[in-house]
Amino acid sequence: MDYFILCTTLLVALFVLLGAGVWVALSLLGVGIIAMEVFGGAPAGPILATTAWAASASWTLTALPLFIWMGEILYRTKLSQDMFHGLSPWIRFLPGRLLHANVLGCGIFAAVSGSSAATAATIGRISLPELKSRGYPDAISMGSLAGAGTLGLLIPPSIMMIVYGVAAQVSISRLFIAGLLPGLLLLVIFSGYLMVWSMINREQIPADNERLSFREKIARARLLIPVALLIVAVIGSIYAGIATATEAAAVGVVGALVIAGVSGSLTRETFMASLMGAVCTSCMIFFILLGAHYLTASMSFTGLPSALADWIVAKQMSPYVLLFSLTVLFIVLGCFLDGISIILLTTAIIMPAIQAAGIDLLWFGIFVILVVEMAQITPPVGFNLFVIQGLTGRDLWSVARASMPFFFLIALAMLLITVFPQIVLALPQAVTGQ
C-alpha cells in the first residue's frame, strides 16, 4: 500500500472537515470511515458499532465525569477567594510578591480540579482584579495566570491523564503519581521566573503597604484548610493505595459538595449548574473518545501504525529525534485543536512507534501532557488564552504575547524530564514498586 497517498488523503480530509466547522468527534469518525472504506477493505458500519461499545464500556472512564463534576462544584464556591487571601500574607517576602498568588493558587486548585481552563478561570476571577487594583503590570499578571493555569493538566487529578491512560492503556493511578514531581518542578520554574523578572523590573512592582502580625497570618492561613483536606482525601488516598482513581473521584465529589455546603455556595441553582456543566463536558469528551477509538480501529486495518513503527526501527531513529519531531507536530496541532483531541487523534498512530523506540509509555504520558500544556497557551485555539481574554477584555494576541515566556518555561521543563527521566519515574517506582 502507498502510505504516502494514505496519509495525504486522510490529512486533507481531516483539515477540510475541521476547517468547515465540523465537530472534532464527527471529523474523526469521518476520517475513520474514509480510511476503512477506501484503504482498509473492511465494513465500516459493524466495526463502528463494536468500537463504540469498546470505547464506552470502560470502568476506568467513570473517574472522568466525577472529577469534572468535582471541578465544576468548586468553580462555583468561594474557594479561590479564600485561597488568595490565605496565601497572600505568606508570599509578600518573595520578589514579585502577590504575582506568586497566581502560580501557587493555580497549583493548589489544580490538585482538586483536573482542568486547565477551570483552574485559570477560577483563580483569575479573584487574582486579576486584585493585582490590577494594587498596580501590578497587566502583562505579567496575565502571562503568569495563563502559564500557571496549565498546571491543571499536570498536577493530579488530571482529566488529561485519564484520557491518555485510557487511550494508551496505562495505569491512571501511576500517571497521577508520576505527575506530582513534574508538576512541582513546573511550579518552581514559574515562581523562579517571576522572582528574576521582578528583580530586573523592580520599578514595576508596587510597594507593599499592608502589614500583618504573625497571628493575623495564621488566621488567614486557616482559609486554606478546606482545600488542604480535599487534596489529602483525593490525592492522598491514591498515593496510600487506599482508593483507585475512580473511588478517589467519588470522594472528591463528596468533599466538594461539603465545602460548597459549608461555604454557603451550594444552592439548587449552583448544584444544577455544576451538574449540567459536568454532563456537557463529559459528553463532549466521550464523543471525541468514540471518534478517536474508531479512527484507531481504522488505522489498524490500513496497517499504517505498524508500518510507521517498522520504518522507525529500520531507520534506527534516536528516541530524542523522535521526541523532537513529535513535539513539533503536537505544537502545530495545538494551534488548531484542544489537548484531548490531540491525544486521542495521535495515539493510534504514534504508540507503536513510541514502543518501537523503547520509550516508557508512563514517562511519555507526562511528556505529552507538557506539550499539550504548551498548546493551551498557543494561539489561535489556546483555551487558557480564551479564558483570560474573557476575564480581562484584552485582545487574544496581547494575551498570547504575555504568555509567551511561560511557553518557553514549559519547554524547559520538557527538556529537564527528557534529560532526567527519573523526575517522572522515581515516585511511581517508589510507591508501586514498578
C-alpha positions as CSV (number, residue, x, y, z in Angstrom):
1,M,0.0,0.0,0.0
2,D,1.2,3.5,-0.8
3,Y,1.2,5.0,2.7
4,F,2.1,8.5,1.4
5,I,-1.2,8.6,-0.5
6,L,-3.0,7.2,2.5
7,C,-1.5,9.9,4.9
8,T,-2.1,12.7,2.5
9,T,-5.7,11.7,1.8
10,L,-6.6,11.4,5.5
11,L,-4.8,14.6,6.5
12,V,-6.6,16.6,3.8
13,A,-9.9,15.0,4.7
14,L,-9.3,15.9,8.4
15,F,-8.3,19.5,7.8
16,V,-11.2,20.0,5.3
17,L,-13.7,18.7,7.9
18,L,-12.2,20.8,10.8
19,G,-11.9,23.8,8.6
20,A,-15.6,23.5,7.6
21,G,-16.5,23.7,11.3
22,V,-17.5,20.1,11.7
23,W,-17.2,18.9,15.3
24,V,-13.9,17.2,16.2
25,A,-15.7,13.9,17.1
26,L,-17.5,13.8,13.8
27,S,-14.4,14.8,11.9
28,L,-12.6,11.8,13.5
29,L,-15.4,9.5,12.6
30,G,-15.5,10.8,9.0
31,V,-11.7,10.3,8.5
32,G,-12.0,6.8,10.1
33,I,-14.8,5.8,7.6
34,I,-12.8,7.1,4.7
35,A,-9.8,5.0,5.9
36,M,-11.9,2.0,6.5
37,E,-13.8,2.0,3.2
38,V,-11.1,3.2,0.8
39,F,-7.9,1.8,2.3
40,G,-8.9,-0.7,4.9
41,G,-11.1,-3.1,2.9
42,A,-13.4,-3.7,5.9
43,P,-17.1,-2.9,6.6
44,A,-17.3,0.5,8.3
45,G,-20.7,0.1,9.9
46,P,-20.3,-3.1,12.0
47,I,-16.8,-2.0,13.2
48,L,-18.2,1.3,14.3
49,A,-20.8,-0.5,16.4
50,T,-18.3,-2.7,18.1
51,T,-15.8,0.2,18.5
52,A,-18.5,2.4,20.1
53,W,-19.2,-0.2,22.7
54,A,-15.4,-0.8,23.4
55,A,-14.8,2.9,23.8
56,S,-17.6,3.4,26.3
57,A,-17.7,0.1,28.3
58,S,-14.7,1.0,30.5
59,W,-14.8,1.2,34.3
60,T,-11.7,3.4,34.3
61,L,-13.6,6.1,32.4
62,T,-16.1,6.5,35.3
63,A,-13.5,8.7,37.1
64,L,-13.7,11.2,34.3
65,P,-17.2,12.7,34.8
66,L,-16.7,12.5,38.6
67,F,-13.5,14.6,38.5
68,I,-15.1,17.0,36.1
69,W,-18.1,17.4,38.4
70,M,-15.9,18.0,41.4
71,G,-14.1,20.8,39.5
72,E,-17.5,22.3,38.4
73,I,-18.7,22.3,42.0
74,L,-15.6,24.0,43.3
75,Y,-15.7,26.5,40.5
76,R,-18.9,27.9,42.0
77,T,-17.7,28.2,45.6
78,K,-15.7,30.9,47.4
79,L,-12.7,28.5,47.4
80,S,-10.5,30.6,45.1
81,Q,-11.2,33.8,47.1
82,D,-10.3,32.0,50.3
83,M,-7.1,30.6,48.8
84,F,-6.0,34.0,47.6
85,H,-6.5,35.7,51.0
86,G,-4.9,32.7,52.8
87,L,-1.8,32.6,50.6
88,S,-1.1,36.4,50.1
89,P,0.3,37.1,53.6
90,W,2.9,34.3,53.2
91,I,4.3,35.3,49.8
92,R,4.9,39.0,50.4
93,F,8.6,38.5,51.2
94,L,9.3,36.9,47.7
95,P,10.4,39.1,44.8
96,G,7.3,39.7,42.9
97,R,5.1,39.4,46.0
98,L,1.4,38.8,45.0
99,L,2.3,37.6,41.5
100,H,3.1,34.3,43.1
101,A,-0.5,34.0,44.2
102,N,-1.3,33.2,40.6
103,V,1.2,30.3,40.5
104,L,0.6,28.9,44.0
105,G,-3.2,29.4,43.7
106,C,-3.3,27.6,40.4
107,G,-1.1,24.8,41.7
108,I,-3.3,24.2,44.7
109,F,-6.6,24.5,42.8
110,A,-5.1,22.1,40.1
111,A,-4.8,19.5,42.8
112,V,-8.6,19.5,43.2
113,S,-9.8,20.4,39.8
114,G,-8.2,18.5,37.0
115,S,-9.0,21.1,34.3
116,S,-6.6,23.7,32.9
117,A,-9.3,26.1,31.8
118,A,-11.3,25.8,35.1
119,T,-8.1,26.4,37.1
120,A,-7.2,29.6,35.1
121,A,-10.8,30.9,35.3
122,T,-11.4,30.2,38.9
123,I,-8.1,31.7,40.2
124,G,-8.2,34.5,37.6
125,R,-11.6,35.8,38.7
126,I,-10.0,36.7,42.1
127,S,-6.4,37.4,41.3
128,L,-6.5,39.5,38.2
129,P,-8.8,42.3,39.6
130,E,-6.8,42.2,42.9
131,L,-3.5,42.5,41.1
132,K,-4.8,45.3,38.9
133,S,-6.1,47.3,41.8
134,R,-2.8,47.1,43.5
135,G,-0.9,48.3,40.4
136,Y,0.8,45.2,39.2
137,P,1.5,45.2,35.4
138,D,-1.2,43.6,33.3
139,A,1.2,41.7,31.0
140,I,3.0,39.7,33.8
141,S,-0.3,39.2,35.6
142,M,-2.0,37.7,32.5
143,G,1.1,35.7,31.5
144,S,1.6,34.1,34.9
145,L,-2.0,33.1,35.1
146,A,-2.0,31.6,31.6
147,G,1.1,29.6,32.3
148,A,0.2,28.5,35.8
149,G,-3.3,27.6,34.7
150,T,-1.8,24.8,32.7
151,L,-0.9,23.1,35.9
152,G,-4.5,21.8,36.0
153,L,-3.4,19.3,33.3
154,L,-0.3,18.1,35.1
155,I,-0.9,18.1,38.8
156,P,-3.2,15.2,39.6
157,P,-6.1,14.6,39.5
158,S,-5.9,15.5,35.8
159,I,-8.6,14.9,33.2
160,M,-5.9,14.7,30.5
161,M,-4.1,11.9,32.4
162,I,-7.4,9.9,32.5
163,V,-7.8,10.4,28.7
164,Y,-4.2,9.4,28.0
165,G,-4.3,6.5,30.4
166,V,-7.4,5.0,28.6
167,A,-6.1,5.7,25.1
168,A,-2.6,4.3,25.8
169,Q,-3.7,1.6,28.3
170,V,-1.5,3.0,31.1
171,S,-2.5,2.9,34.8
172,I,-4.2,6.1,35.7
173,S,-3.2,5.8,39.3
174,R,0.5,5.5,38.3
175,L,0.1,8.5,36.0
176,F,-1.3,10.6,38.9
177,I,1.7,9.6,41.0
178,A,4.1,10.3,38.1
179,G,2.7,13.8,37.5
180,L,3.4,15.1,41.0
181,L,7.1,15.9,40.8
182,P,7.0,17.3,37.3
183,G,4.0,19.5,38.5
184,L,6.0,20.8,41.4
185,L,9.1,21.3,39.2
186,L,7.0,23.5,36.8
187,L,5.6,25.4,39.7
188,V,9.1,26.2,41.0
189,I,10.2,27.2,37.5
190,F,7.3,29.6,37.1
191,S,7.9,31.1,40.5
192,G,11.6,31.4,39.8
193,Y,11.0,33.2,36.6
194,L,8.7,35.7,38.4
195,M,11.4,36.3,41.0
196,V,14.0,37.0,38.3
197,W,11.6,39.2,36.3
198,S,10.7,41.2,39.4
199,M,14.3,41.8,40.4
200,I,15.0,43.1,36.9
201,N,11.9,45.2,36.8
202,R,11.8,46.5,40.3
203,E,10.1,49.7,39.3
204,Q,7.1,47.9,38.0
205,I,6.3,46.1,41.3
206,P,4.2,48.3,43.6
207,A,5.2,48.9,47.2
208,D,3.8,46.6,49.9
209,N,1.9,48.8,52.4
210,E,0.0,46.1,54.2
211,R,1.5,44.9,57.5
212,L,0.1,41.8,59.2
213,S,1.1,40.3,62.5
214,F,2.0,36.6,62.8
215,R,-1.3,36.0,64.5
216,E,-3.2,37.6,61.6
217,K,-1.2,35.5,59.1
218,I,-2.1,32.3,60.9
219,A,-5.8,33.4,61.0
220,R,-5.6,33.9,57.2
221,A,-3.9,30.5,56.7
222,R,-7.0,28.8,58.2
223,L,-8.8,29.6,55.0
224,L,-6.6,27.0,53.2
225,I,-7.8,24.2,55.5
226,P,-10.8,23.1,53.3
227,V,-8.7,22.7,50.1
228,A,-5.9,21.1,52.0
229,L,-8.2,18.5,53.4
230,L,-9.7,17.8,50.0
231,I,-6.3,17.4,48.4
232,V,-5.3,14.9,51.2
233,A,-8.6,13.0,50.7
234,V,-8.3,12.7,46.9
235,I,-4.6,12.5,46.2
236,G,-3.6,11.0,49.5
237,S,-6.0,8.1,49.1
238,I,-4.5,7.2,45.8
239,Y,-0.8,7.5,46.9
240,A,-1.6,5.5,50.0
241,G,-3.1,2.7,47.9
242,I,-6.4,3.1,49.8
243,A,-8.5,4.1,46.7
244,T,-8.4,3.7,43.0
245,A,-8.7,6.8,40.8
246,T,-12.4,6.3,40.4
247,E,-13.0,5.8,44.1
248,A,-10.9,8.9,44.8
249,A,-13.0,10.9,42.3
250,A,-16.2,9.9,44.3
251,V,-14.5,11.0,47.5
252,G,-13.6,14.3,45.8
253,V,-17.2,14.9,44.7
254,V,-18.5,14.4,48.2
255,G,-15.8,16.6,49.6
256,A,-16.6,19.4,47.1
257,L,-20.3,19.2,48.0
258,V,-19.4,19.5,51.7
259,I,-17.1,22.5,51.0
260,A,-19.8,24.2,48.9
261,G,-22.4,23.5,51.6
262,V,-20.3,24.9,54.4
263,S,-19.3,28.0,52.5
264,G,-23.0,28.7,51.6
265,S,-22.4,28.3,47.9
266,L,-24.5,25.1,47.5
267,T,-27.9,26.1,46.3
268,R,-30.3,24.4,43.9
269,E,-29.2,26.7,41.1
270,T,-25.4,26.1,41.6
271,F,-25.9,22.4,42.1
272,M,-27.9,22.1,38.8
273,A,-25.4,24.4,37.0
274,S,-22.4,22.2,38.2
275,L,-24.2,19.0,37.2
276,M,-25.2,20.3,33.7
277,G,-21.7,21.7,33.2
278,A,-20.2,18.3,34.1
279,V,-22.7,16.5,31.8
280,C,-21.9,18.7,28.8
281,T,-18.1,18.4,29.2
282,S,-18.2,14.7,29.8
283,C,-20.4,14.1,26.8
284,M,-18.1,16.2,24.6
285,I,-15.0,14.2,25.8
286,F,-16.8,10.8,25.4
287,F,-17.9,11.7,21.9
288,I,-14.4,12.6,20.9
289,L,-13.2,9.4,22.6
290,L,-15.6,7.4,20.5
291,G,-14.4,9.1,17.3
292,A,-10.8,8.5,18.2
293,H,-11.3,4.9,19.0
294,Y,-12.9,4.4,15.6
295,L,-10.0,6.1,13.9
296,T,-7.7,3.9,15.9
297,A,-9.5,0.8,14.6
298,S,-9.5,2.1,11.0
299,M,-5.7,2.8,11.2
300,S,-5.0,-0.7,12.3
301,F,-6.9,-2.0,9.3
302,T,-4.8,0.1,7.0
303,G,-1.6,-1.1,8.6
304,L,-0.2,2.5,9.0
305,P,0.8,2.3,12.7
306,S,2.8,-0.9,12.3
307,A,4.4,0.3,9.0
308,L,5.4,3.5,10.8
309,A,6.9,1.5,13.7
310,D,8.8,-0.7,11.2
311,W,10.1,2.4,9.4
312,I,11.4,3.9,12.7
313,V,13.1,0.6,13.6
314,A,14.7,0.4,10.1
315,K,15.9,4.0,10.2
316,Q,17.2,3.4,13.7
317,M,15.8,6.8,14.7
318,S,17.1,8.1,18.0
319,P,14.4,8.5,20.7
320,Y,15.5,12.1,21.1
321,V,14.9,12.8,17.3
322,L,11.5,11.1,17.5
323,L,10.5,13.1,20.6
324,F,11.6,16.4,19.0
325,S,9.6,15.5,15.8
326,L,6.5,14.7,17.8
327,T,6.9,17.9,19.9
328,V,6.8,20.0,16.7
329,L,3.8,18.0,15.5
330,F,1.9,18.5,18.7
331,I,2.7,22.2,18.9
332,V,1.4,22.6,15.3
333,L,-1.8,20.6,16.1
334,G,-2.2,22.7,19.3
335,C,-2.7,25.8,17.1
336,F,-5.9,24.2,15.9
337,L,-7.1,21.5,18.3
338,D,-7.7,21.2,22.1
339,G,-5.5,18.9,24.1
340,I,-7.9,16.0,24.4
341,S,-8.4,15.9,20.7
342,I,-4.6,16.0,20.1
343,I,-4.0,13.0,22.4
344,L,-6.9,10.9,21.0
345,L,-6.1,11.8,17.4
346,T,-2.5,10.8,17.5
347,T,-2.5,7.9,19.9
348,A,-3.4,5.3,17.3
349,I,-0.5,6.2,15.0
350,I,2.3,7.1,17.3
351,M,2.0,4.5,20.1
352,P,3.6,1.6,18.1
353,A,6.4,4.0,17.1
354,I,6.9,5.0,20.7
355,Q,7.1,1.4,21.8
356,A,9.4,0.6,18.9
357,A,11.8,3.3,20.1
358,G,11.9,1.9,23.6
359,I,10.3,4.9,25.3
360,D,8.4,4.2,28.5
361,L,4.7,4.9,28.0
362,L,4.3,6.2,31.5
363,W,7.0,8.8,31.0
364,F,5.7,9.6,27.6
365,G,2.3,10.4,29.1
366,I,3.8,13.1,31.2
367,F,5.8,14.4,28.3
368,V,2.7,14.6,26.1
369,I,0.8,16.5,28.8
370,L,3.6,19.0,29.0
371,V,3.4,19.5,25.2
372,V,-0.4,19.9,25.5
373,E,0.2,22.5,28.2
374,M,2.1,24.5,25.7
375,A,-0.8,24.1,23.3
376,Q,-3.1,25.6,25.9
377,I,-1.3,29.0,25.5
378,T,-0.7,28.8,21.8
379,P,-2.9,30.9,19.5
380,P,-5.4,30.7,17.9
381,V,-7.0,27.8,19.8
382,G,-5.3,28.1,23.2
383,F,-8.1,27.5,25.7
384,N,-6.3,29.4,28.5
385,L,-5.9,32.4,26.2
386,F,-9.6,32.5,25.6
387,V,-10.3,32.2,29.4
388,I,-8.0,35.2,30.2
389,Q,-9.3,37.2,27.2
390,G,-12.8,36.8,28.7
391,L,-11.7,37.8,32.1
392,T,-9.7,40.9,31.0
393,G,-11.4,42.0,27.8
394,R,-7.9,42.3,26.1
395,D,-7.4,41.1,22.6
396,L,-6.2,37.5,22.1
397,W,-2.7,38.5,20.7
398,S,-2.0,40.7,23.7
399,V,-2.7,37.7,26.0
400,A,-0.6,35.4,23.8
401,R,2.4,37.8,23.9
402,A,2.1,38.0,27.7
403,S,2.0,34.2,27.9
404,M,5.0,33.5,25.5
405,P,7.7,33.4,28.3
406,F,5.7,30.7,30.0
407,F,5.5,28.7,26.8
408,F,9.4,28.5,26.8
409,L,9.4,27.7,30.5
410,I,7.2,24.7,29.9
411,A,9.7,23.7,27.1
412,L,12.4,23.9,29.7
413,A,10.5,21.5,31.9
414,M,10.2,19.1,29.0
415,L,13.9,19.3,28.4
416,L,14.6,18.6,32.1
417,I,12.4,15.5,32.3
418,T,13.9,14.2,29.0
419,V,17.5,14.6,30.3
420,F,16.5,13.3,33.8
421,P,13.6,10.9,33.3
422,Q,13.7,9.9,36.9
423,I,11.9,13.1,37.7
424,V,8.8,11.3,36.3
425,L,9.6,7.7,37.1
426,A,11.1,7.9,40.6
427,L,7.9,8.4,42.6
428,P,5.8,5.7,40.8
429,Q,8.6,3.2,41.2
430,A,8.9,4.1,44.9
431,V,5.2,3.9,45.6
432,T,4.2,1.0,43.4
433,G,7.5,-0.9,43.1
434,Q,7.2,-1.0,39.3
